[in-house]
Amino acid sequence: MRPHLGCPDKGHRLVSGATPVSEGDRPDVPADEKKTVMQKADAMRHQCLHLRGGSEQTQAFYDLDGTLYDGTMAHCAYWFCVALPSPIQRLSKAFQIIFFLPAIGIAAVYDEAVAAHILASITMRGVSEADAQIASKAVTKGVAGRAYPEVIEHLKTQQLQGKRTVILSGNIVPMIQDLAEQLSCEVVATEMELVGDRYTGKRLGKVCVKKAKRARMLEYLPDSAKSSGSKLRVVGVGNSMADVPFLELVEEPFVVRPSRRLRRLAERQGWDLSLGNVRAKKMSFSEHAEGKSREGFRRENPFRSLALSTILVWGAAVTGW
C-alpha cells in the first residue's frame, strides 16, 4: 500500500513503512562524522534552494477551487470522470453519484470535509493510476477554460520573484497533479490511497480543508519561516471563509472574489483585495494540456456525457460548491 503524494520534487513517491535513513542516522557512524555529514547535508540543501531561485522563507500558497479558477471540486470531478478511458467506469460513477447525491448535499451543509470525502471516494475508487493521469489532463483543460487570468499572473509573478508556489487545496492530488505540473507548482492537498496500480477510494489523513489545511501548511513550511514574529513569512491566496484559518497566519494574504462576509473581514484585517473583482477567461496553460486532455472525450457517448454533466452540475448547485 502506498500513498500518492504531491511531493516538492516531482515524480518522487514515499512508500508506506519505508523510512529513508541518512548516513548521519546510522548507528555505526561516529558522532564527529555524524555532525560533519549533517552539516554537509544542510549546506547542500541551502545550495539547492539557491539554485532553484528561492529560499526557505519565500513561498506562496494558493487555494485552488474558486481561487485559481471559477469552479468547484464538483467541476473537477466531472471533468475527471468523463475523461476516464473506460465507458463502463464512466457509467458506473454516474450511477454512484446519483445514489449518493442526497448524502453529499446534506453533508455539505454541516461539514465540507465529509462532502468532499464522499465525492473523492466515488471519483477515485477503482481508477487505475494510468487512467487517473489521463483524466487529470482533462481537469487541467477544464480549469484553463475557467481560469482567473489575474490570479494566474499573480502566481507567475511570485515564481519570477523566486518564490516556491504551492497549491493548497481540499481537492485530491490525483485529479490536480497534472494542473500543478503545468503551473510549475507543488501540491499540498488531500491524499488518496493507492494499492498496486489502483486507487481504493480511501483517503490518507484528513481532507485538506479549514483547520486541516492550515495544519498541512504549517507542516510543509520550514522552521525558519515561522521563527520571526506572529505571522508566517509567506504569501497566501484564498477565496472563502474556509480559507480564513490559513490566511490569518500569513504576512501577505490576498482574497479572490470574496463574499460580503469575507470582504468585511478582509477590510478589517487589512488584507489585499486587489484580486477581489477578477473575471474568468479561457486560457491555455500548455499545448500538452490542450492536446491530450480530450482523449477520454473522443470516445465518450454524447448522451452519457450529457447525463453525467447534468448530475454533477446539479450536485454542485445542491452542495454550494
N, C-alpha and C positions, 0 to 999 in steps of 0.2 A: 504494500500500500504506500502510495506516495502522493504528496500534495502538489498541485500545480501552482507554482509561485511566480509572482511578478517581481523577480529579483532585480537589484540595481544593475547588475551586469547581465545583459540579455542572454537568454538561452541557458542559463545555469539553473539546475534543479537541486533541491535538497531532498534526499531520500530519508523517509521516516526511520528513526532509530540509528541513523549514521551520523556520528559527530566527528567533524574534521579535527584532527589533532596536529598542532604545530610542534616544531622541534622544541619550542620553549615549554611545552606542556609534558614532554616525555620525562618519565621519572629517572631515566638513566643519564640525563644531561646534567652536568654540574651547575651549581647556582650561578657562577660567574658567566658561564656560557649561555645559560637561560636569559640572563639580563641582556647580554650582547645580542642574542637572537631577537628579543623583543624590541630592542632599540632599533635594530635594522628593519624590522617589520614596520614599526611606526614611521621610520624615515621613508620607506618605500610607499607607504600609504599616503603620506603627505605629498610625495612626488607625483603619484598617480592623480591625486586631486588637482595638483597644479597643472599637470598636462591636460586634464580634462577641462581646464579653464575655470574651475570653481574652487570652493573651499568648504570646510565643514559648516561654516556659518551661512553660506549662500544657497538657499533652497527656496523653491516656490511651490506651494501645494494648491492644486486646482480640483474642486469638486467637478464631477462630470455632468450628470443629468440636470438640465436646466441652467447650467453654468457655461459649459463649452458649446452647447447647442440647445435648441428649443425642443426638448423632448424628455422622456422619462425612461425608467428601466423597462417598462412595458413596450415602448417603441423598440428598444434594443432586442428584447425577447422576440418580438415579431420579425424583425429583420433577420435575426439569427435562425429562427425556426423555419421560415420559408426558404432559406438558403441551404438547409441541410440536404445533402445529395439523395437520401433515401425517401421516396414518396410515402412509403409505409410509415416511416418515422414522423414525417410531417403531419400525416393524417392522425396518427396516434396522439401526438402532442396537442393537436387541435381539440380532440375529444377530451383529453385530460384537462385542458384549460377550461372548457365548457363546464365540466363536472366540478372543478374546484373554484370557479369564479366567485360564487357566493362567499366561500370561506376567505378568499383573497380580499374581497371588498369589505367584509366585516373586520378582518384582521387589520386592514389599513387604517380603519377608524381609531383603533386602540393602540396598535403597535406596528410601526412601519417595518421594524426588523422581521416580525413574523410574516407579514405580507411578502416582503422581499424574499424571504427564505422559501416560501411556498412556490413562488414564481420561478426562482432559481432552480429548485428541485425538479419541477416539471420540465423546465427547459433543458437541463443538463443530463437527466437520468438516462443512461444507456447510450449516450452520444460518444462516439469514438474520438480520440484525441485528434486524429487526422481530419475527421469531418468538422470538428469544432474549429480547427484552423481555417478551413474553407469558409464556414459560416461566419466566422469573426470578420472576414473581409467585407461581408455584406453589411455588418454593423458599422464598419469604418465608412463605407459609402453612404449609409443612411445618416450617420452623424454629419458627414460632409455636406449632405443635401439640406441640412437644417442648422448649420453652424452659425455662431455669432462671430463675424469677421474681426470685430474689435477685440474680442476676448482672445481669439487665436493669435492676433497680432501682439497682444499684451504678453501672451505666453512666449512667443518667439523673441520678443524684446528681452524678456528675462533670460532666455538662453544666450542671446548675444552678449548680455552683461556678465556671462559666466555662471549663472545660477543653474542648479540642477532642478529641473521641473518634474513634479510628481503628480500623477492623477490619484487623488484621494477620494475614493468612491465606495458607496454601498453596493454598486453593481458588482458583477462577478468577473474574476480575472479572465477565464477562457473567452468570454464574449468580447472583452475590450482590449485583449492583448495586442491584436493587430493595430488597432487605433493608436495605442500607446507607442508602438514601434514607428508608425507613420509620423507621429508628432515628436518623436525622439524624447519621449517621457518615460520615467519609471512608473511603476504601478504599486499602489497600496490599496487593495480592495478585498472583497470577500473571496476567500479561497474555497475551492471545491475539491472533494476527494477524487483521486484518480487511482483506480486499481487496474493493473495491467495497462491496457490501452483505452479503457473506457471510464467515463465519469459515472459515479454511483448515484449522484443527485444529493449526496450528503455534503454539508458544509464542514469546513475545518475552522474551528474557532467561531467567534461571534460575527454576525453581519456587521459590516463596517459602516454604521450609521450613528449619528448623535454622539453620545459619550464614548462609544466604542471607536468611532472614527478619531476622536481626539486622542484616545489612548494609543491607537495604532500610529498616529503621527508622532507622539512622544516617544514611542518605542523606536521609530525609524530614525529620529534625529540623534546626532552625536551629542555627547555631554557638553561640548563647547558651545553649542547653540542654545543651551539652557542655563549657562552659567552667569549670565550678566543681566541684572535687573529682573523685573517681574514678567516681561514679555519675551517671547521667543524671537530670535533674530532671523525671521523668515517672512516670506510673503504668503498670504492666504487669500483664496478667492472662492466665494460661495454664493448661493442664490436664495437660500431659505432659512427659516428659523431652525431647521435641523442642523444647519452648518454653524450655528452660533457657538456651540461648545468648543470648536477648534478655532473659529475666527477670533474669539475673545482672548486667545492666548498669543496671537502673533503681533509683531510690531507693525506690519503693513497689511491690514485687512481691506479687501475690496469686495463689494457686493454687486451682483448682476441681476438686473430686473427685479428688485426686491418688492415684496408685498408691502402694504401700508405699515403693517406692524414692524417688519424688518427695517423699512426705511426710517421709521421714527427712532428705532433703536440705533441704527447706524448714525443718524444725525446727532443723537445724544452722545454717542461714544466717539464721534469724530472720525468714523470710518470713511474710506474713499468711495464716493458714489459716481465716479467718472464713467463707470460701465453700467450705470443704472438704467439707461434707456436704449440699449443696443437692440438691433433687429436681426432676425435670422436671414441668412442668404446662402444660396447654394455655392459650395466651394469644392475644390479638388485638392486633396492632401497629397496625392501621388498618382502617377499612371498605373502603378501596381494595384492600388486600391480600386481605381476606376475600371480596370480591365478584368481582373479575375473575380471580383466580388459577385458577378452576376452568374457564376457557374451554376449555382443552385436554382436561380430564377429561370434559366433557359429550359430546364426540364420540368418546370412547375406547371401543373394543371391550372389554368386560369380561374376556374370556378372554385377549386380548393384554395387557391391563393386569396380569392375574394372572401371566402368564408373565414379563413384564418385572420385576415386583415380586420374583418368586422368584429370578430371575437376579441382581438387584442385591443382595438381602439375602444370598444365598449368597456373592456377591463380597465383601460387607462382612465376612462371617464369616471367609472364607479369608484376606483381607488384613489382618485385625486392625484395620480402620478402625471 
